[in-house]
Amino acid sequence: MAEGIARALGHDAASAGTHPASEVSKNALKVLESKGISTHGMYPKLVDDIDWRSYDMVISMGCGVSCPAIRIDQDWELEDPVGQSLSVFKACADIIEENIKRLEAI
């Protein structure tokens, strides 16, 4: 969701994880689409496949299982909503959006 929200707000962004699923969560797609955000071409990515050095900032949503050995500028310490209700996904997306907007104000 973070990648889609950040891109919708005009940022170059990529999301990746240490243990990506085989497909994007259906609830994540529903939340993004409800916000008018295109989900076309979204797929889970492994953090090792992202050139994180090319980004101004690297933000972790939360290092629950294992943190990769990369520069992490901020850890937002969000709980992974996977497997939870649509309302939990919506709440998580709202926090992500608020945090990105807060970064824009800096």
N, C-alpha and C positions, 0 to 999 in steps of 0.2 A: 504494500500500500504506500509505503514511504516514497518509492520511486515514482509512482503515478502521481501522487500529490505534489511532490517537489517539481516534477516536470510540468504539471498543470499550473504551477505558480511561476513558471518561467526559468527553472533551474535545469542545468545539465546534471542528471542524477542516475545512479544505478543502485539497485538493491542486490544483495547477495548474502548467503548464509554459509555456515560451516557444515550444515547437513540439509541441503535443499530438498524439498519434496519433488515428486515427479511432475506435479502441476500446481499452478497457483490455486490457492484455496477459493472455493466457490463463494464463500462469504466475503472474502477480500474483493473479489470481482464485483459482487453485488454492491458493496459499499462504494467502491470507486465509480461504478456506473451510476449509482444514485446521486453522486456528486457531479455527474456530467463529465467524468474523466474517462478517456479512452483506455481500454485494456488491451487493445489490439497489439499483438506481438509480445505481450508480457509472458515471461516464463521464469521459473526458479533458476538462479545462478549460484554457482559455487564461488565463495569469496576468493579462492585462489585463481579464478579465471577473470577477475576484475583488475584492471590497472589502477589500483587505489591511489597510486602516486600522482596520477593525472588530475586528481580532484583537489580543490582548495581545502576541503574539510572532509574528514571521515567520521561518521557518527554511527555509534552502535545503538541499536534499539534496546539491547540488553544482552549481556553475556551469560545467559542462563546455563548452557551446557559447557561450552568451551569458547574462549576468546582466541581469535587468530593472532598470530604474531605480526601484526601490522600497527601502524600509527592509528590511534583512536583519539580524536580531538574532543569528543564528548560521548558520554554514555547516558542515554535517556532512561535507562533502567525500566523499560516497558516490559510487561509480561506478554509473552507470546499468546495471541488469541486463538491459535490453531486448536480446533476441536471444541471451541466454545460457541456461544450463541451469536447471532447476527448483531445483537445489541452490544456485545462485548467488542466485536470488530468495529462497530460504529464509534464507540467510545475511544478505542485505540486510534482510529483514523483522525478523530477530532483532536486528540492530544498531539499527534504527529503534525497536523496542520498548524496548530497553535505554536508548537515549537519551531517550525520552519519560519512562520511569520515573525516570531520573536527574533530569530537569527537575522532576518531581513532588516529589522529595525536597528541592528547594531551598526 
